[in-house]
Amino acid sequence: MAKAEHSVEVHAPIRQVYDQWTQFEQFPNFMEGVEQVTQLDNKRLHWKARVGGKEQEWDAEITEQLPDQRIAWRSISGDPNAGVVTFHRLSDTTTQVMLQLEYEPQGAVEKAGSALGFLDREVKTDLERFKGLIEHTQEASGGWRGEIEDHPELGTR
């Protein structure tokens, strides 16, 4: 598995930062290679992206979502990937966003890209673009404040 972890300080209140991150369909505005994200329901997203020069599609499931704290997900189709983004209040006007991402590179091109640190650089750049977006607009374009908790011991999600 390839892994990347980066954080960025955003000069905006935690609620605004979190609310903007929940606007998944706007991810192509700041995520390199992401062409489209379609929210299927409160827990499922369909992704279209260009990875290693080829188009890929997959579905992801949100496994945990706690307002102003964290959002965790995993792929349920396509190449294996998973991650978590956490939000940390540093002050009334500053929020730290930390993104941890894992994926299983497929094929020679993706494996070479992983070895060269492409994912790591892309995650860092995407977070910087998100920071620029939220600081420039001064408000979130929407937000979902619902909670999702994974309860495998109960056999439900």
C-alpha contacts under 8 A as a table, 3 or more apart, distances in Angstrom:
res1	aa1	res2	aa2	distance
1	M	102	E	6.24
1	M	103	Y	5.47
1	M	104	E	4.65
1	M	105	P	6.98
2	A	102	E	5.50
2	A	103	Y	5.36
2	A	104	E	6.04
2	A	105	P	6.85
2	A	114	S	6.37
2	A	119	L	7.86
3	K	100	Q	7.40
3	K	101	L	5.65
3	K	102	E	4.44
3	K	103	Y	6.69
3	K	119	L	7.71
3	K	120	D	7.45
4	A	99	L	7.93
4	A	100	Q	5.78
4	A	101	L	5.29
4	A	102	E	6.58
4	A	119	L	6.55
4	A	120	D	4.92
4	A	123	V	6.93
5	E	98	M	7.26
5	E	99	L	5.62
5	E	100	Q	4.39
5	E	101	L	6.43
5	E	120	D	7.17
5	E	123	V	7.55
6	H	98	M	5.75
6	H	99	L	5.54
6	H	100	Q	6.77
6	H	120	D	7.99
6	H	123	V	6.89
6	H	124	K	5.88
6	H	127	L	7.84
7	S	96	Q	6.63
7	S	97	V	5.32
7	S	98	M	4.06
7	S	99	L	6.12
7	S	124	K	7.57
7	S	127	L	7.27
8	V	96	Q	5.62
8	V	97	V	5.40
8	V	98	M	6.64
8	V	127	L	6.42
8	V	128	E	6.88
8	V	131	K	7.34
9	E	94	T	6.65
9	E	95	T	5.65
9	E	96	Q	4.40
9	E	97	V	6.39
9	E	131	K	7.54
10	V	17	V	7.69
10	V	94	T	5.63
10	V	95	T	5.21
10	V	96	Q	6.13
10	V	97	V	7.33
10	V	131	K	5.38
10	V	134	I	7.68
10	V	135	E	7.03
11	H	93	T	5.72
11	H	94	T	4.45
11	H	95	T	6.47
11	H	131	K	7.86
11	H	135	E	6.27
12	A	16	Q	6.60
12	A	17	V	6.49
12	A	92	D	7.85
12	A	93	T	4.73
12	A	94	T	5.05
12	A	95	T	6.28
12	A	134	I	7.39
12	A	135	E	6.58
12	A	138	Q	7.44
13	P	16	Q	5.48
13	P	17	V	6.40
13	P	89	R	7.59
13	P	91	S	7.70
13	P	92	D	5.64
13	P	93	T	4.53
13	P	94	T	5.66
13	P	95	T	6.15
14	I	17	V	5.10
14	I	18	Y	5.96
14	I	68	D	6.21
14	I	87	F	6.94
14	I	88	H	7.20
14	I	89	R	5.83
14	I	92	D	7.68
14	I	93	T	7.59
14	I	94	T	7.07
14	I	95	T	5.31
15	R	18	Y	5.22
15	R	19	D	5.90
15	R	68	D	5.90
16	Q	19	D	5.16
16	Q	20	Q	6.19
16	Q	139	E	6.21
16	Q	140	A	5.38
17	V	20	Q	5.32
17	V	21	W	6.38
17	V	95	T	7.28
17	V	134	I	6.90
17	V	140	A	7.01
18	Y	21	W	5.14
18	Y	22	T	6.48
18	Y	67	P	7.11
18	Y	68	D	5.45
18	Y	69	Q	7.88
18	Y	87	F	6.96
18	Y	143	G	7.63
19	D	22	T	5.28
19	D	23	Q	7.05
19	D	68	D	7.95
19	D	140	A	6.01
19	D	141	S	7.88
19	D	142	G	6.16
19	D	143	G	4.03
19	D	144	W	6.38
19	D	145	R	7.55
20	Q	23	Q	5.43
20	Q	134	I	7.46
20	Q	140	A	4.74
20	Q	141	S	6.16
20	Q	142	G	6.25
20	Q	143	G	6.04
21	W	24	F	6.60
21	W	143	G	7.83
22	T	142	G	7.84
22	T	143	G	5.66
22	T	144	W	6.06
23	Q	26	Q	5.70
23	Q	27	F	7.33
23	Q	141	S	7.45
23	Q	142	G	6.52
23	Q	143	G	6.31
23	Q	144	W	7.83
24	F	27	F	5.40
24	F	37	V	6.40
24	F	38	T	7.56
24	F	39	Q	7.00
25	E	28	P	7.30
25	E	36	Q	6.86
25	E	37	V	4.81
25	E	38	T	5.73
25	E	39	Q	6.69
26	Q	29	N	5.62
26	Q	30	F	7.85
26	Q	37	V	7.48
27	F	30	F	5.72
27	F	31	M	5.68
27	F	34	V	7.15
27	F	36	Q	7.67
27	F	37	V	6.95
28	P	31	M	5.11
28	P	32	E	7.01
28	P	33	G	7.60
28	P	34	V	5.08
28	P	35	E	5.63
28	P	36	Q	6.12
28	P	37	V	7.44
30	F	126	D	5.73
30	F	127	L	7.84
30	F	129	R	5.24
30	F	130	F	5.62
30	F	133	L	7.56
31	M	34	V	5.67
31	M	126	D	5.07
31	M	129	R	7.65
32	E	122	E	7.04
32	E	126	D	6.61
33	G	49	A	5.38
33	G	50	R	4.97
33	G	51	V	6.69
34	V	37	V	7.59
34	V	47	W	7.55
34	V	48	K	6.25
34	V	49	A	4.25
34	V	50	R	6.45
35	E	47	W	7.86
35	E	48	K	5.50
35	E	49	A	5.01
35	E	50	R	7.22
36	Q	47	W	5.93
36	Q	48	K	5.09
36	Q	49	A	6.84
37	V	45	L	6.59
37	V	46	H	5.63
37	V	47	W	4.63
37	V	48	K	6.38
38	T	45	L	5.60
38	T	46	H	5.05
38	T	47	W	6.56
39	Q	42	N	7.33
39	Q	44	R	6.23
39	Q	45	L	4.52
39	Q	46	H	6.42
40	L	43	K	7.62
40	L	44	R	5.35
40	L	45	L	5.41
40	L	46	H	6.83
41	D	44	R	5.41
41	D	45	L	7.28
43	K	61	E	5.48
43	K	62	I	4.92
43	K	63	T	7.44
43	K	148	I	7.71
44	R	59	D	6.88
44	R	60	A	5.67
44	R	61	E	4.61
44	R	62	I	6.27
45	L	59	D	5.59
45	L	60	A	5.23
45	L	61	E	6.52
46	H	57	E	7.23
46	H	58	W	5.88
46	H	59	D	4.47
46	H	60	A	6.46
47	W	57	E	5.40
47	W	58	W	5.36
47	W	59	D	6.12
47	W	60	A	7.66
48	K	55	E	7.12
48	K	56	Q	5.80
48	K	57	E	4.55
48	K	58	W	6.93
49	A	55	E	5.71
49	A	56	Q	5.42
49	A	57	E	6.47
50	R	53	G	5.82
50	R	54	K	5.22
50	R	55	E	4.40
50	R	56	Q	6.01
51	V	54	K	5.43
51	V	55	E	6.31
51	V	56	Q	6.68
51	V	110	E	7.52
52	G	109	V	6.00
52	G	110	E	5.41
52	G	113	G	7.32
56	Q	78	G	7.81
57	E	78	G	6.51
58	W	75	S	6.92
58	W	76	I	7.44
58	W	77	S	5.19
58	W	78	G	4.60
58	W	79	D	7.20
59	D	75	S	5.76
59	D	76	I	5.58
59	D	77	S	5.24
59	D	78	G	7.00
60	A	73	W	6.53
60	A	74	R	5.46
60	A	75	S	4.06
60	A	76	I	5.35
60	A	77	S	7.11
61	E	73	W	5.45
61	E	74	R	5.55
61	E	75	S	6.14
61	E	76	I	6.44
62	I	65	Q	7.05
62	I	71	I	7.13
62	I	72	A	5.79
62	I	73	W	4.22
62	I	74	R	6.71
62	I	148	I	7.49
63	T	71	I	7.73
63	T	72	A	5.56
63	T	73	W	5.17
63	T	74	R	7.18
63	T	148	I	6.62
63	T	149	E	6.25
63	T	150	D	5.35
63	T	157	R	7.47
64	E	70	R	7.33
64	E	71	I	5.52
64	E	72	A	5.02
64	E	73	W	6.98
64	E	147	E	7.38
64	E	148	I	4.88
64	E	149	E	4.64
64	E	150	D	5.93
65	Q	69	Q	7.84
65	Q	70	R	5.72
65	Q	71	I	4.39
65	Q	72	A	6.48
65	Q	146	G	7.47
65	Q	147	E	5.12
65	Q	148	I	4.72
65	Q	149	E	6.50
66	L	69	Q	5.42
66	L	70	R	5.36
66	L	71	I	6.51
66	L	145	R	7.95
66	L	146	G	7.45
66	L	147	E	5.18
66	L	148	I	6.77
66	L	149	E	7.92
67	P	70	R	6.79
67	P	145	R	5.58
67	P	146	G	6.98
67	P	147	E	6.73
68	D	87	F	6.04
68	D	88	H	7.85
69	Q	86	T	5.55
69	Q	87	F	4.99
69	Q	88	H	6.90
70	R	84	V	6.90
70	R	85	V	5.58
70	R	86	T	4.27
70	R	87	F	6.13
71	I	84	V	5.60
71	I	85	V	5.41
71	I	86	T	6.61
72	A	82	A	7.66
72	A	83	G	5.72
72	A	84	V	4.12
72	A	85	V	6.47
73	W	82	A	5.54
73	W	83	G	5.57
73	W	84	V	6.41
74	R	80	P	7.69
74	R	81	N	5.81
74	R	82	A	4.02
74	R	83	G	6.51
75	S	78	G	7.04
75	S	79	D	7.38
75	S	80	P	5.80
75	S	81	N	5.39
75	S	82	A	6.15
76	I	80	P	7.74
77	S	80	P	7.47
79	D	103	Y	7.50
79	D	104	E	6.64
79	D	105	P	7.83
79	D	106	Q	7.44
80	P	103	Y	5.67
80	P	104	E	5.54
81	N	101	L	7.45
81	N	102	E	5.43
81	N	103	Y	4.00
81	N	104	E	6.39
82	A	101	L	5.96
82	A	102	E	5.34
82	A	103	Y	6.47
83	G	99	L	7.38
83	G	100	Q	5.36
83	G	101	L	4.26
83	G	102	E	6.02
84	V	99	L	5.98
84	V	100	Q	5.39
84	V	101	L	6.69
85	V	97	V	6.88
85	V	98	M	5.52
85	V	99	L	4.42
85	V	100	Q	6.33
86	T	97	V	5.80
86	T	98	M	5.23
86	T	99	L	6.63
87	F	95	T	6.64
87	F	96	Q	5.78
87	F	97	V	4.84
87	F	98	M	6.59
88	H	95	T	5.55
88	H	96	Q	4.96
88	H	97	V	6.50
89	R	92	D	7.21
89	R	94	T	6.50
89	R	95	T	4.77
89	R	96	Q	6.50
90	L	93	T	7.75
90	L	94	T	5.39
90	L	95	T	5.38
90	L	96	Q	6.67
91	S	94	T	5.07
91	S	95	T	6.98
99	L	123	V	7.80
105	P	110	E	5.16
105	P	111	K	5.28
105	P	114	S	7.03
106	Q	109	V	7.79
106	Q	110	E	5.67
106	Q	111	K	6.48
107	G	110	E	5.70
107	G	111	K	6.21
108	A	111	K	5.13
108	A	112	A	6.01
109	V	112	A	5.19
109	V	113	G	6.11
110	E	113	G	4.96
110	E	114	S	6.03
111	K	114	S	5.04
111	K	115	A	6.20
112	A	115	A	5.06
112	A	116	L	6.24
113	G	116	L	5.08
113	G	117	G	6.31
113	G	118	F	5.33
113	G	119	L	7.45
114	S	117	G	5.14
114	S	118	F	5.73
114	S	119	L	6.19
115	A	118	F	7.74
117	G	120	D	5.27
117	G	121	R	6.40
118	F	121	R	5.26
118	F	122	E	6.04
119	L	122	E	5.02
119	L	123	V	6.10
120	D	123	V	5.36
120	D	124	K	6.40
121	R	124	K	5.19
121	R	125	T	6.14
122	E	125	T	5.09
122	E	126	D	5.97
123	V	126	D	5.10
123	V	127	L	6.23
124	K	127	L	5.30
124	K	128	E	6.39
125	T	128	E	5.07
125	T	129	R	6.24
126	D	129	R	5.06
126	D	130	F	6.18
127	L	130	F	4.97
127	L	131	K	6.18
128	E	131	K	5.02
128	E	132	G	6.28
129	R	132	G	5.02
129	R	133	L	6.13
130	F	133	L	5.01
130	F	134	I	6.22
131	K	134	I	5.40
131	K	135	E	6.00
132	G	135	E	5.25
132	G	136	H	5.83
133	L	136	H	5.28
133	L	137	T	6.18
134	I	137	T	5.37
134	I	138	Q	5.96
134	I	139	E	6.75
134	I	140	A	7.01
135	E	138	Q	5.37
137	T	140	A	7.44
140	A	143	G	7.09
148	I	157	R	7.80
149	E	157	R	6.64
150	D	156	T	7.29
150	D	157	R	4.88
151	H	154	L	5.54
151	H	155	G	6.62
151	H	156	T	5.82
151	H	157	R	5.62
152	P	155	G	4.92
152	P	156	T	6.11
152	P	157	R	6.98
153	E	156	T	7.83
